């Protein structure tokens, strides 16, 4: 182990050290220490040795790991900033902030993992932390129920993924993700083992990204968990699953693309459609956002069957915008909950009169989730859907990719109905109580940061699109000879 090895995992080391320090710190200082640890982790990204493989090839630092690491730490920072007012009086604040830091460390390690075992260890570090966080409100039955469901289904999915990894290792003889592409062939005596291992890995990690039919845990867990932790699950934990699957399928299994391309296309269409249809009748805001998050995962999954640099850049771009939109929306729910406003839609009647800034912010986040221009959600959906169109009409294109874009656009239009219902409730329905809701500046700060970024990214998307293209290119260079044609 060299100094460059340690520098390559500096963000993870900072987060773990900050988490340990938080466990033994006074409660009055804990939020500042947790915020400081995340800010220090973000700053440390500037010193990463880009393009290097570290720790005997188990870790790779590149633009892909950089952008996901920055995203995980930033959304965790938003959640930490929005937590003090929400969890006041619950006790165990030290464990709460420490577990958030440990979960974030696991997410960032997954983003930089170049080995299946290293990836799995980071995955489990994050998962174990979020299992406990989901049940943080120990006096609420639904919080305990959410934690138990999350733990049981999560442990089962982890076991399935690990079994799939062992089968792939048995067939390929390596755990290095980049080496899998040249060793897996789906031929000879190992064909059944390779196919089964691939399917088990998809099922195991499909749970984390809430792909249909592995999604049923999400609405109950999202509703029952503390709202700030729901934000962490939707913006961090789920996106960690995508980072892992991008590495495994678009690098390790890229040579087997013809064997999984139709499966991923079907999963994408099924996930976005089921998520949107299930969201239509919802009256609970958290359950509505949970099903919305499932549908948004379906949009991101378009990047897998298309599998071009442009498509992956679109997937990364939408991961970023969805994280900001969803984090902001859930933090608004948390801020209102701390002031006695429940999660049922009826309790949000006339919210614009009682909390105009929060109502305006929520409307912007929902419109962006629906893909209304000129907000960030429109820009990222445009890149994602246009990547499918581009791959369909090119000289070597597959015409059926066009249906991925068409059904994605139709689903996006369908989603506008249930987002508009929330906006209507806030602006057009008379409130039962017109007393002003006073939200502390500290609780509104993370919402304001997310709001500004959603608007700015929508107006100026090109810098983030360019960085997404570089991140996609850095991932694909692991197996350049096996790449599909790039747009």
Secondary structure, 3 states (H helix, E strand, C coil): CCHHHHHHCHHHHHHHHHHHHHHCCCHHHHHHHHHHHHHHHHHHHHHCCCCEEECCCCEEECHHHHHHHHHHHHHHHHHHHCCHHHHCCCCCHHHHHHHHHHHHHHHHHHHHECEHHHHHHHHHHHHHHHHHHHCCCCCCHHHHHHHHHHHHHHHHHHHHHHHHHHHHHHHHCCCEHHHHHHHCCCCHHHHHHHHHHHHHHHHHHHHHCCCCCCCHHHHHHHHHCCHHHHHHHHHHHHHHHHHHHHHHHHHHCHHHHHHHHHHHHHHHHHHHHHHHHHHHCCCEHHHHHHHHHHHHHHHHCHHHHHCCHHHHHHHHHHHHHHHHHHHHHHHHHHHHHCCCCCCEHHHHCCHHHHCHHHHHHHHHHHHHHHCCCCCHHHHHHHHHHHHHHHHHHCCCCCCCHHHHHHHHHHHHHHHHHHHHHHHHHHHCCCCCCCCCCCCCHHHHHHHHHHHHHHHHHHHCCHHHHHHHHHHHHHHHHHHHHHCCCCC
